[in-house]
Amino acid sequence: MTFLNPFVLFGLAAAAIPVLLHLLNLRKLRTLDFSSVRFLKELQKTSIRRVRFRQILLLVIRTLLVAAIVLAFSRPALRGSAAVFSRRGASSTTVIIVDDSPSMTVHDARGTAFARAAQAAARVADIAGEGDRLYLVPLSELRPGSVVPGPRPAAAARDALSRMAPTDISVPLGAALRALRPLLAASTDANREVIFVSDGQATQLGAGRPGADSTEATVAGSRIYLCFSPPERRENTAVAGGEILTRIVTLRRPVRVRARLVNTGDESVRETIASVYCDGARVAQQTAALPPHAGAQPVFSFTARRRGLLAGNVQIEDDAFNADNTWYYVLDVPVNIAVLLTGPDEGATRLASLALTLGGDSLLAGNITASATTNARLPAGDLSRFDVILMCGPGGLTAEGAARVAGFVRGGGGLIFFPGNDMPPALPALFTALGIPAPAGSPAAPGAGSFLSFAHVDVDHPLFEGMFDTEKRKPQVASPRITKAMPLAAGARGLGVITLSNGGTFLGDYAPGTGRALVFAVEAGNDWSDFPVNGLFVPLLHRGVVYAGSRAATAAAPAPGEPLTFTVRLRTFTDRDTYTILQPDGNTRKVVPEFQPSAGTAHFSGGTAMTAGVYRLTRDARGGGEPARDMAAAAVNIAPAESDLRTATESDIAAFCAREGIPPAAVSTVAPDRAAEAVREGRFGVELWKGCVALAALLALAEMAVGRAPASRDEAPAEGAV
């Protein structure tokens, strides 16, 4: 027997109250003088015994009455076989979690892991009785912040199982149990049980995943049943990830993509064919050998065939687990980059404007659109029409203009900055807002007759990608003669691309917010250095514009089951423009932008990314024949941990319990064909509180009957009475 509310048992101390009252009501014997004792002799000893018996009977009834009431509130229950005499068991809150993660699509001679899990879940659902609360929940619906579906009858649960299918969403079991914690804590049923039917992946229990939440994953008194049906073989090869190595993607230059191929099985894979697709066409292919529990990272090279947002993927041959055979990516080949040249006056931007119009090493060959203004006009200008601001000297920059530029960059825009002779008070505020260390003093010359030069050039930086042949020998970069430089430091959040011989930074790369800022230590003219006539100036300026103005990541890449959002810079828009998100499965979703005037951007919320693939945000076709236009794209891929098909061991389960704060005794591992039987045996078979209430009612009636029964004629008064 077990008590579901054991702390109420302290109330049994109240059973002593009738005993205390009985003792307090006993009066001490007194000696009285009578004129005659003939009446006392008439009292029979049997009458005195009858009175005493009645008092003791009332004492026992009252004591048992208090005890029965306390026991009813403590909810005694019998477990399992101890309750076979009962026709109906105690009520239960049963939560069946069906693993619908990608690994459940693994198939063998017995079918898919999901089909076996659904059969086990159906058998457990069939034991639900009247008064039980049965919850059937796919694992994918127990993401943080999700709402647990309500209870359903067993027949409805079977119907839901028939319509359930695997998804691309991965949710660790610990996170799922924490999502169920409020439901289990609110339950007043005798049995609170969670049955997890799965393929038993070790990574599902947290192995190889980020650290768990510090919140305990379950409620005291709940039981967890792990019902695992692993695949017969765990051999698997996968594309577990990749990387776009080319940071500045252009139409006529090679694009380099690195894929991460893994073999999580125990046998070697001699030859795996990996193909790269871009914009619907296969553009590269390689073969790789994969040792057991190891991998390879082949690098593919191809050329983009058009400008715009291009969707692609790296794919290997089919096997028993196809969901992890593809890795998706997005390329942004700039169609046009709008540059706003600004400075103290129109003449300050002359050399930079000339450099952008040269053919030379231009990566875009005429796809740069340049406009000019002055710093004083920045507060009133429409910065949202531009991708990059090229500031050739901060003279005339106001506090309002600095705030506009900072918001533009933090919202995803690009900034290329050259200092000047006039360093206004608004400049430190601009640098601080962008996370750039403010110049430590005024621009200074190295001394009469001397000059500064380059000390180190990071030729591996994206700005120099493809400019030098780094495989044969270390490139030599010709340094300009620098006679004056702004004291510039990379700081904790910046990168010194080029450093100077005095220890300062010539070119710093910073990433404030979602934008990019490139800061030079010399002006864009000939007064401080001969950099504008150096052979590095034109290609570095072109590459800087592309680097700062490109949508490098296109959008934050969520995992399946996470929110899908886009933040884009709308150069032109009207109130009649409409926007659509095209999903990988072909479905569409209309979205409405949330404008952020301070940053000149628009934010789009696209709901939840449910499947792996490429999601596109498009502006719908306008009237007058203007076609639809891609605004942004995001590649969504399944969790790499899904590729590891290793089955959880006892040590993995013990580590999971320790990490999630679950008592090991509360967790049981059961075979799928014994899941229903194990749950039935582990339950509290019957609650006895109703019997305790009935007993208390009978005792109350008995107390009333005995206490109010009239005394017989031959009964004597209580002992000690006059």
N, C-alpha and C positions, 0 to 999 in steps of 0.2 A: 504494500500500500504506500502511496505517495500523496503528500498534501500539496496542492497547487498554490495555496496561500499559507505557507508554514508559519509566518510571523503572527497570524491570528491565533495560533495555539497558545500564545502567552495569555490569551483571555481565559484559559481554563482555570487560572487562579481565581476567577470570579465564582467558581463552583464552591469555594470555601465560604461564601457569604451566607448561604442557608445554615451551614454548620455553626458559624459564629452567632447568627441570630438565635439559633436554638439554644446555644449555651448561655447567651445573655438573658434569655427569657426564663431560665430555670431560677426559681426563688429558693433561698435558703430556708430550712425548717426552723420554726419557732415553737417554743413551749407555751401553750395556752392553758389556763385554768378553766375546767368545765365543772358544772354542778353535777353532771351525771355522765358517765361513759357508756351508757347503754346504747346510744346511737352509733358510736364508733365501732362497736362490736358487730354491728350489722353490715359493715363494709366487708365485702368478700375479696379475698386475695386475687381471684380471677378477674374482677373488675379493674383492679389496679394494673394488672398485666395487660389487659385489653387497651387501656388508655396509653400505656407506654408503647405498645406496638403501633398504635395509630400515629403517635408522634414520630416514631422512628420511620414509619412508612412515608409520612409527609416529608421528612428530612431527606430520605433517599430520592423520592420523586422530584423534589425541588432541585437537588444537586444534579440529578441526571438531566433535568430540563435545561439548566444552565450549560452543562457540558454538551448537550445535543445542539443547542443554538451556536455555540462556539465552533463545534465541529462542522456545522453546515457552512459557516462562513470560511472555514479553512479549506473547503473543497477537497475532501479525500477522494482518491481515485485508485483503481486497481489497474495494473498494467498487464497487457498480453494475456497469457494463458490463465492468469489468476481471475480473469473476468469472463471465463467461458460460459458461466451461468447466465450472463446478461444477454438478452436478445438484441440489444442496441448499444453500441459503444459510445464513448464520450465524444463530444463535438471536436472538430479538427479544423485548423487553418492550414491548408495544403497548397504550397506554391510549387508548381512544376516549371522549371526553367528548361526550355528546349534550346540547345546550342544551335544557332543558325549562322555561325561564322563561316568564312570561306572554306576552311579545312573540312567542313562537313560534306563537301561535294566529292571528296576522295571516294573512288569506287573500287571494288574488288569483286570476287566471285559471289559475295553475299549481297551485293548492291552497294548503295551509298551509305556512308555513316549517318546521314540525316534520316534515311528511311528506317534504319535500325533504332535510332533515337526516338522517332515518332511512334514506333510500335511499343517501345518500353513506356513512353509517356501515356499512351492509350491504356495500357494495363494498369498503371497507377491511378489514372483518372476513374477507372471503373470501380474502384473500391470506395469512392466518395459516397457517403450516405446522406440521409435527410438531416438537415441542420449543419452539415459541413460547408465550409467556404473553400471552394476550389478555384485556384488562380492558375491559368495556363499562360505563360509569358515567354515569348521569344527572347533570347539573350540580347538581341539587337535593340529591344525596347526598354532595356534597363540601363541606358546611357545616363550619365550624370545630368540631372535636370529633367529627366523624362517622367511621365506620369504612368504609374502601374495600372494596367487595365483592371476592371472590376471582376468579381467572381462570376463563375458561370456553372451551370449544371454539367454533369458528365457527358450527356449527349451533345451539348453545345461545344464542349471541349473537344470531343472527337471530330465534330464538324470543322472546328477551327484548325485542328491538326491536319485535316485533309487539304486545307487551303494554304497551309504554311509551306515556305520554301526557304532554302539557304539564301543568305544575303552576302554582301561584300563588307559588312560591318563587323568589327572586332571589339568586344567588350570584355575586359578581364573579369574573372569570377568575383574577385574581391570587390570591384566597383559595383557589380550587379547585386551582391549581398548588401552592400551599404544602401543601395537604392531601395531594397526591400525592408530595411530596418524599421522605418516608421510604421509600415503595415504590420509587421510582426509584433512591434511594441504595443500597438493599439489593440491587438487581438486578446480576447478574454477566454478563448477556447482552451480546452485542456491540452490539446496537441497543437504544436506549432512546428511545421516541418517544411523543409525545402528539399526538393528532389531535382538534381542537376543531371540531365541526360545529355551525354556528350561523347566525342571520340577520345576524350582523355588526354588532350595535348598538354604537355608539361608547361608550355608557354602560357596556356590559358590560366594556370594557377599563379602566374607572376614570374616564372623563371624567364629571364631575359627581357623583362619589361621594366619600365621605370618604377621607382619606389612607391609603395602603397600609401594611401591616405592613413593618417594617424587614427582616424575614427574606427572603432571596432566594427567589424563587418556583420555582426549578427546580434541577436538578443538572447540573454541568458534564458535557458530552458528550451530553446529551439534546437531541433535536430537537423542535420544536413546529411543527405544521402548522395554520394557521388556514384552515378550509374554510367560506367564507361564501356564503350564498345569500340576499341581501337581498330584501325585497318590491319589486315593480315601482314602487309608489307609496308614499311615506311620509306621505301626508296622514293626520292623526289629530287628533281632539279627545278630551279626557279630563277627568274630574273628578279632579284631581291632589291633592286634599286638602280640608280644611275645618276649621271651628272652631265650637264652641258658644259664642256670645258671651254668653249668659245664664248667669251663674255661680250664681244662686240660682233654681232651677227650682221653680215651684209650679203648682198645678192651675189657678188662675184668672188667671194672668198670662201675657203673650206670651213665647214662646220665640224667640230670634233665632239663626239658623244662617247662617254665612257659608261659601259654597262657593268653591273655587278651580278655575275652568275654564280650560283651556289649549288652544291650537292649536299643535301642533308642526310643522305642514306649511307649505308654501310658498304656499298659496292662502288667501284670506280665507273665513271662514264667516259668512255674513250673519245667519243666525238659528238659534241652537241652543236647543232647548227643554230646560230643566232642571226636574225635578220633585223635590219633597221628600216622602218617605214616613215616617210615624211610626206604629208599632204596626200595620203592615200596611195603612194607609190613606193615600192621597195627601192632603196637607194644604196644599201650596203649589206654585206653578209660576211660572216666569219664562222669558223669552227673552233671549238675549244674543248680541251680535255679537263675533266673535273675529278680530282681525287675524292675519296670518301671524306665527308664532313669538312670540305674545303671548297674553294671556288676559284674563279678567274675574273679579271677585269679587262676585257678587250676594249680597245679604243677604235671607234669607227669614224671615218671621214667621208663627207659628202658635201654637195653644194646645193644651197637652197635655190629652187627654181622660180620662185616669185616672191614678191614683197607681201608683208602683212603678217597676221598671226597664223602660224602653221602648226597643225596638230600632228603628232607622230608617236611612234611606239617602238620599243625593242621587244622582239618576240622570239621564243624558242619553240621547239617541236612539242606536240601534244604528248601528255602522259596521263597517269591516273589522277593527277591533280592539275587541272587546266587553269584554275583561277589565278595562279601565281606565275603563269608563263608569259605574262605581258607587263611591261612597265611603260607608262604613258608620260609624254613630255610635251612642252609647248615652246616653239621658237617665235621670237618677235623680230622679223626683218623689217626695219623701219621703212615706211612708205615716204614720209616727209617729216622732217624735224624743223619746227619753227623756233627761230632764235631771235631773242630781243637783245640788241646791242645797246648798251647804255653807258654813260660816263658823265663827267662834269660838263662837257660841251660836245658838240657834234664832231669836232676834230679829234677827240680822244679815241674814238672808235675807228679811225681811218685805217690803220694797219690791220686790225683784227678783221674788219669788213673785207679788206682786200684779200686777206688770207683765206677767208671762207669762200670767195668767188673763184679762187685759183683751181685749175684742174688737178695738178700735181698728184698728191697721194690721197685725194678725196675718196672716202669709202662709199660715198653716196652718189657721186657723179651727177650733181645738179639737183639732189633731193633735199637740199638745205634751203629754207626760206628765211631770209634775214630781214629784220626791221630795226630801225634805229630810233632812239629817244634820248632823253637826258634824265639824270637822277632826280632832278626837281619835279619831273612830270610823273614819276613812278606812283605816287599816291592816287592819282586820278586815272591811271592806265588800267586797261583790262588785261591782267596777267594770265588769265585762264586760256587765252588764245595761243600761248607759247609753251614750248617744252623746256627751253633752256634760256636763262638770263646770263648774258656775257657782260660783266661789269668791268669796264676799262678805266678804273679809278673811282674811288668813292666820293670825290668832291661833290658837294651839293646834296648829299644824301641826308634826308631829314629822318627824324624818329619815326614818323608815320610811314615813310618810304621803306625804312629798315624793317618795320613790322610787317609790311606787305610782302617784302622779299622773303623774310623768314617763314611766313605762313605758306608762301608759294613753294619753297623748297621742302619744308616738312610735310607738305601735302602730296609730295611725289614729283615735284619739278626739279630741274637741274640748275646749278649755279657754277659758272666759271668766273673766278675773281682775280683781278689784277689790282695791286695797290697804286697809289699815286702820291704826288707831292702834298696834296691836301687830304688830311686824315680827319674827317669830321667827328664830333662827339658821338654821333649815332653809330659809328662803326663798331665800337666795343659791344654795344647792345646787340647788333646784328650777329657778331661772332658768338656771343654768349647764348643767344637764342638757338644757334645752330650747333652748339656744342664744340665750337672751335676755340682754342685758347687765344685770348686777346693778345695782340702784339705787345711784347715786353719792351716798350719804349718806342722811340721814333725810328724811321728808316735811317740807317747809318752806313757810311762808307768805310771800307777796310783800311783806308789810309792813303796818303798821297803816293802816287806811283805804283800802287798795288791793286789787286782785284781778287775777287772770289771765283771759285770754279766748282764743278761738280766733284763731290767726294764719292758718292755711291749712287748708282741708278738701279732700281729694282726692275730688271728687264723681264721678270716673270709677271709683272703687273699687266692686267688686261689692256692698258693703254699701249703697250709695246708688243702685243700679241701679233705674231706674223711679221713684225718689222725687221727682226734680226734672225739670223740662223744660229741658234744657241746650241745646236747639237755638235757642231764641228769645233767651235772655239768660243771663248767668252767675248761678247761684242764690246767694242770700244765706242763710247758715245762722246762725240765732240762737245765740249762744254763752251758755252758763251763766256765772254769776258764781263764779269759783273762788278760794277763799281759802287753799287748801292743796293741794299736789300732790306726788306721789312723783316724784323725779328719774328720768325714764324716757327712754331713747334707743332709736332703732330699731336701731342697730348695722348690721353688714355684711350680715346675713342677714334683716333685718326690713324692714318698710315702715311709715313714719309716715303713717297715714291722716289723722289730725288733729294738727296741731302747735299749740303755745301761744305766747303773746306773749313769753315769756322764752326761747324757743328750744328748749324741751323738747318731748316728745311726749305728747299727751293720749291717743291711741289708737294702739297698735302692732299690726301683723299679722305673725305669725311662723309658719313652717311646719317644725316639728321632725319629723324622720322622715317618716311618712306622715300625720301629724295636723295640727291647726291650733290656734293659740293667739292669742286677742285679749286684749290687756292694756291696761287703763285706768289713768290716773294719779291718779284720784280714787276715793274709796270709794263704795259703793252706798247710802250714807245721806246725810243732810243736813248733817253736821258740816263737811265740807270744801268743799261747793259746793251749789248748787241744781240740780244736774244731774238728780236723780230726778224733779223737778217740771218740768223743761224738756220742751218738746214733742218733742225728739229722743230722749229716753230710751227710751220704750216701743218705737217702731219700730226703733231701733238695737239694742235687746236682742233683739227677735224676729228681726231679720235676722241678728244675730250668732249666735243659736242655730242657725238654718238653715244659715248659711255654715260654721260650725265643725262642724256635725253631719252635713252631707251628704257622700256619697261622690262628691266632685267628679269624679274620674277613673274611678270605679267599679272599675277595675283597670288595672294597667300594660298598655298596648296594645302587644303584640308585633307583629312583622312575620311573615308566613308563613315557617315554618321555624325559628322561635324558640320557646323554652319558654313554656308558658302556665301562669301561676301566679295564684292568688287569695289575698289575705290579708283575712279578714273578722272582724268582731267578733260572736261568737255570744252573744246575750243569754240564751237558754235552749237547753239541749241535753241529750240523754240518751244513754246508751250504746247504745241501739238505733237511733239516728238514722243514716240512710244518705244519701249525697250523690252527685249525678250531674251530669256536665257534658254539656250538650246542644250538639252541634256544628252548624255551618251546614248540613251535608249531611244532617242528620237522625239521624246516628249518635249514640250515647251512650257515656259512659265513666264507670264507677264510680270514685270517688276517696275516699281516707281522709284525714281532717284530721290535721295535726300541730299539737298545741296548744302555745301559747307562754304559760304562766301569768303570766310577768312583765308581758307586754303585754296579757293578756286577749284574745288573738286566736287564730285558727286559720289555718294555712297549708295551701293545697291545691295540689298539683302535678298539672297536667292533661296532661302529656306535651307534644307538639309541636303547635303550631297549623299545620296543613298547608294550609288553605284560607282565603281571605278570607271575612269575614262576622262575625256576632255569636255569641260563645260565652257560654252561660249556666251558672252554677253554681246548682243548686237543691238544697234539702233535700227529700227524697222525702216523700210523704204519710205521716203518722203514723197509728197505730191510733186508733180512735175518730172517724174521719171528718175529722180535720184535714187540709186539702189541702196539696199541695206548695207550696213557697215559694221564690221567687227570692232568692238570697243575694248574687250579684254577677254582673257581665257585663263583657265586653271586646269591643271592636270591632277587628277585624284587617283591614288594608288592604294591597294590593300596594304595592311600592316605586314612588314617583312617577317614578323614572328610567326605568321600563319604558315610559312613554308616549312617550319621545323615540325615534323610529324612525330617526334619522340613522345612516347606515352609517359605520363606522370608516374613516378615510383612512390613507394611509401615515404621515402625521405623528402620528396617534393611536396607531398601532402602535409607532412609534419612541418616543413619550412613554411608552407602556406598558412597553416593554422597559427604558427608563432608570429608571422608577419601581420596577420589580420586580427590577432587577439581572439581567436576562436579556441575554446577548450578542445583538445584532441578527442576526448570522450564523446563530444557532440557530433563528430564526423564519422560516417560509416561508408565504406566502399562496397558496393553490391553489384552483382552481375545483372545485365538487363533482364534476363528471364526470371530473376528472383526479386526484382525491385518491388513489385506490389506486395509480395509475401513479407519482405523485410520491413516495409513501412507498416504493414498491419501488425507484425510482431512487436515493433518498437513503440506502438501507441499505448496510451493509457486506455485500457479497455472500457471502463465504465466509471463515471463519477457517482459518488455516494451522497452528495449534498442534499439531493431531493429526499432520499431515505432519512437523512438526519432531520430534515424539516418535518417530515411526517411523524417521526418518533417524538420530536419536540411537541407537536400538536397533540399527540396521544397522551404524553406526559402531562401536558397542561390540563387536558380534560380529566385525567385521573386525579390530579391535584385538586381540581375544583370539586370532584365527586367526593373525595376523601375528606377534604377540608370542610365541606358543607354538610356532611352526613350528620343527622341528629343523634345525640347520645341516647343510648338505651336507658331504661329506667333503673337497671341495676348497676349502671356505670357510676363510678365514684368520681368526684372532681379530681382535678390534677393533683398529683402528690405535692403536699406542702400547702394546699389551698385550705382556707378556713371553712 
